[in-house]
Amino acid sequence: MNGSKRLMLLYVLEVLKRYSDAEHSLTQADIIQHICADYGMECERKAIARNILSLQEFGYDIAYENGYYLRERTFEDSELRLLIDRILCSRQIPETQGKQLIEKLSALSSQYFKKSLRHVCNISEIPHSPNKELFYTVDVLDDAIEKKRQVRFFYSKFGLDKKPHRSHERKSTMNPYQMVTANGRYYLIGNYDAYDSDVIDWFGTDFHVLPEDDVF
């Protein structure tokens, strides 16, 4: 029981995150009901008031207007919607990973925000990259740039089957400098050892980083 009591502070916070906003405030009775339904724990009104006061003292912006609600979050709903729309419009992010990202972002607001994202169901109608290694590739390149190491890769191009195929059997090696995004795609800025000038190589579905010895 003592362990459950210590968790009460987190239960109250999670209920406020999930079920409250400026248009949906919660009374103490509402919070008790949600805690009982979601976590199977009974509590008293004075415990709710005490834990809300502790959260406010810790820095959480919990307001009261006919009930309690979490007034300030890490991201405003408009900011989350902007980020989600960017995912929907990105051709570079695979559909499955795009849906996972949207789920994570929508979880940062209340359940009412998630219900408002009716357009998210159209994600499968937007062309997305089939490259499931996108995030891995970005991490590897970012690490290589940070450590000033070279990257080695195969060039690929799409065939009639709409799948990437290697266009050259030899690996290319280059010095990566920076990653940028434009037109819904990622680009790598770097140069080959054989040239002094910088070059821009698009990477994504047809760019695969291969870790090998001391060369990324």
FENZINOR-V81495 format. One record per pair of residues at least 24 apart in sequence whose ideal C-beta (glycine too) atoms are under 7 Angstrom apart, sorted by the first residue. I is the first residue (numbers start at 1). GAP is how many residues later the second one is. Records with the same first field share a line. If there is no record, write none. Layout:
I: GAP, GAP
This chain:
4: 37
8: 35, 39, 43
9: 42, 45, 46
11: 24, 28, 30
12: 36, 39, 40, 43
13: 42
16: 46, 52, 53, 54
17: 53, 93
18: 92, 93
19: 91, 92
20: 48, 49, 50, 90
21: 48, 89, 91
22: 47, 49
24: 45, 86, 88
25: 40, 41, 42, 43, 44
26: 41, 42, 43
27: 40
30: 37
73: 35, 36
74: 34
75: 33
77: 32, 36
80: 25, 26, 28, 29, 33
84: 33, 36
88: 32, 35, 38
89: 95
90: 94
91: 36, 37, 38, 93, 94
92: 37, 42, 92, 93, 94, 112
93: 35, 36, 41
94: 34, 35, 36, 37, 38, 40
95: 28, 29, 33
97: 38
98: 25, 30
99: 24
129: 75, 76
130: 75
131: 73, 74
133: 75
134: 70
137: 66, 70, 72
140: 69, 71, 76
141: 35, 38, 47, 68
142: 37
144: 32, 72
145: 31, 32, 33
149: 66, 67
150: 24, 25, 65, 66
151: 25, 58, 65
152: 58, 60, 63, 64
153: 54, 55, 56, 57
154: 54
155: 51
156: 50
157: 49
164: 41, 42
171: 39
173: 42
